[in-house]
Amino acid sequence: MSVLIILIFVAIAIGISVYRNRKAVPETESIKVKLSNALKVLFVHPGHAWVEVFEPSLVAVGADDFTKSVFGSVEQLTPPQVGSMIQQGGKAWGLKRGKRQLVQTAPISGRVVEVNQSLVNNPRLMTEPGTEKSWILKVQPIGLPRQLKNLITGGTLVRWNQALKEQLASILGPAEFPVLQDGGELAPNLGNNLTEEQWKKVAEEFFKSGSSR
């Protein structure tokens, strides 16, 4: 009888251990699952820089289409050095065209592991379609799941972009050139046609302290 009781207690202990392990798996794996679901999904910071997640330890970042349109052709791109740290909401890179300059906000925190030298050597390539060509930095992120919550994606991103277009058209007013193309998309290189006064309005409204001239 005593042997039977011992066997029963051992069976109960094993059962409890298995139950706890099964319960713990979703908790420990939840971050990996969330990041796996985020792969190939574009996240955008309100400062108009995007993040594309390749894997939990590597993301690409770049300037969004709104930036490319309203800034116009880029003559100089000044990225951070490989190995340096960037902070979400802090300085990411600088854009320059003549006297016009823009310091763009970092959409994510982490260590810079690669700079797109093709864009540094020829910044006009930034207007090329497709994130595979227009990424500026590749970053080893810090606290990625938490920081992704601060970014815009999915249906919210679509609605936000539409609101930006409408707001831009309202700010520029009756200009001599169209802000929106047929289909409601922003005209490419719109910034090339903006006067300095118009650019100043756009910079103050959409980029805040990250711009000058």
Summary of the structure (lengths in Angstrom):
residues: 213
radius of gyration: 23.8
end to end distance: 89.4
largest distance: 96.7
contacts: 624
relative contact order: 0.15
helix: 47%
strand: 23%
